[in-house]
Amino acid sequence: MEDSDEEWYCQFEMNIKDVRLMYGAVCYALETWPGYPKRPIEEQEYLKYLRTQLFSMIADYSFTRIE
């Protein structure tokens, strides 16, 4: 049986500084994305998804740190 790429995954931990840096990098990638057909449309869709997920992490951190 062959393993597909979709069955493989990994996890890693980031602190809030890492999340903010990654969010900035993803936003920059979206701003400078050259568009289809130079890059696959799925790439842009994934970057938008990733941006939303990272923003949610930042918002959650900010909300839970309110004193």
N, C-alpha and C positions, 0 to 999 in steps of 0.2 A: 504494500500500500504506500502510495506517495503522499508526503505531507504537502499541504498547500500553504502558501504564505499567510493566508487568512487565519489559519489555525495557530500560528505562532504569535506570541505577544510577550511584552516585557513590562516591568514597572520600575519606576525610579522615584525618588523623593526630592522635592525642591523646597527651599525656604521661600519666604515671600519676596525676597530680593531676586531670586532666580525666576520666580513667576513673573515679576514685573519686567525683568530683562527679556524674557521670552515673549511676553506680550508686545513689547516694543519692536522686537525683531519680526514678529508675525505681522504687525501693523505695517512696518516698513516693506515687508515682502508683498503685501497686498497693494500698497501705494505704488510700488514700482513693477508690479506684475505686468509682463509685456503683452498679455492677452492671448487669446486663441487666434490662430493656430500655432503660434510660437511655443506655447505651453499648453498642456492639456487642461480642459475646462474643469476636470475633477480636482486639479491642483488648487484652483481658485476656490472651489466649493469647500475643500478640506481646510484651507487657510481661514476661511470665514468661520467654519465650525470651530477650529482651534482658537481663533480670536475670541469667540463667544465663551468657550470653556475657560480660557485664561482670565477673561474679564470677570466671570462668575467667581473664580477663586479669589481674585483681588477684592471683589465686593464682599464676599463672605468673610474674608480676613478683616476688612475694614469694619464691617458690622459687628463682628464678634469681639473686636478690640475696643469698642466704644466704652468709655468709663464714665 
